[in-house]
């Protein structure tokens, strides 16, 4: 499970709630949150959901919607942010990790300012953006990444 997501949930939520993982991949964060007592749903291309199009879960609204290392691949970013917003309850939180434009793995023109403008335009508040270096120790990787972490509240 993403250790930064785990810390974020512990800092922002007094009790476990409902979470939606957009781009769940192999579902490690879904599993981790479930172990922490959360109801958690994950969607991904592998589960038949194209996140380039609007998605509304039948389990919405959620306390938390998050996405890890998918956003830099999304072409229709406005639609993705709309999906996040429409699945959150009022006061709910969005958590995002993506590769910064300066990362060697990034194939996008995404900057922190672009992302912040998208969130403000949609109506998010309490937006926090930070960049940091993260060493990737996954098998076959062993290199540094430039990470963009964004949190925002509906």
ABEGO torsion letter per residue (X at the ends): XBAAAAAAAAAABABBBBBBBBGAEAGAAAAAAAAAGBBBBBBBAAAGBBAABBBBBAAOBBABBBBBGAAAABABAAAAAAAAAAABBBGBBBBBBBBBAABAABABABBAAAAAAAAAAAGBBGBBBBBBBBBBABBGBGBBBBBBBBBBBX
